[in-house]
Amino acid sequence: MTGQFTVRRIKAFRPRFAELVDDALDRMEQAGGPVDLMTAYALPLPSLVICELLGVPYEDRADFQRRSDTMLDLSLTMEEQLANAIAMNAYMGGLVAVQRSDPGENILGMLVRQHGDDLSDEDLTGIGNLLLIAGHETTANMLGLGTLLLLRHPDQLALVRDDPTVVNGAVEEMLRYLSIVNNGVIRTATEEFTLAGQVIRKGERVVMSLPAANRDPALLSEPDRFDVTRRPSAHVAFGHGIHQCLGQQLARMELRIALPALLRRFPGLRLAVPYEDLRYRVLAPVNGVLSLPVAW
Ligand code: HEM
């Protein structure tokens, strides 16, 4: 699927994304503050994008957003998770059936056209679910927590708002500093080796803490300091190696456009509740703020 997510493909989608951003900002402006930035901006944008790319009807968002929230809630029982997975598969299975009979101009349609004989309906359902969840949960939480981080650092917020040359580096620094995905895909050791004095045997499973790696003093100096003007580091917020994030160019494009556009439209953007009152996702593989009331 990498062909669908190349820098070139993502670049072609930029004008459409800029339109979606403007529409969302217009709606926020018309509604007037305070609004919850998560529901007004951070969640709708990546959801709209992945729906368009994948071929998922955006009208269904309330249901699939609820199901993916449930999937990422690690406090639920196995029975609750299983019931949710069955509902997710039934929904995506229905979309796959539609694309099988009439493949559209979207990723599912492309997979049917180009690889339809090799991929079963279960394969396509799995791919569709993975992209739908990964495509909106992650970027949405980066937009929410990223905005909060900038609001806590007004001097750096001003740089991101006013200096277009800072934006790309700022997004990398936010990805590193926030490290919203706690650990990458679990790997299995194919041979015995020793890492930092710890013997890892063949067949053992290895979980890597991405936030710890991204705050490693061996990676950069003063890792706990947030600085949008740093030279971008080789962070691992998107993982590493063959399984590193498929959607990273898409996520970067979305963050590079959506963050400065929000700050420029509302130069007086501020939290509408005390910082101490904010609540965060806990027991979830992706960090985030539950709601982010803002005014301007
Ligand atoms: C800021 C946003 C995002 C972050 C921080 C993020 C982070 C990650 C991380 C840490 C991994 C595991 C990589 C590894 O273990 O080496 C991953 C995998 C993946 N991500 Fe993302 N992601 C983001 C956005 C997206 C988007 C927008 C999409 C899809 C449109 C996406 C699709 C995927 C897929 C399909 C994988 C699995 C790749 C594989 O197993 O080969 N991600 N992501």
Residues whose N, C-alpha, C, O or C-beta is under 5 A from the ligand:
A	BS01	HEM	L131 A134 G135 T138 T139 M142 V181 N183 G184 V185 V236 A237 F238 G239 H240 I242 H243 Q244 C245 L246 G247 Q248 L250 A251
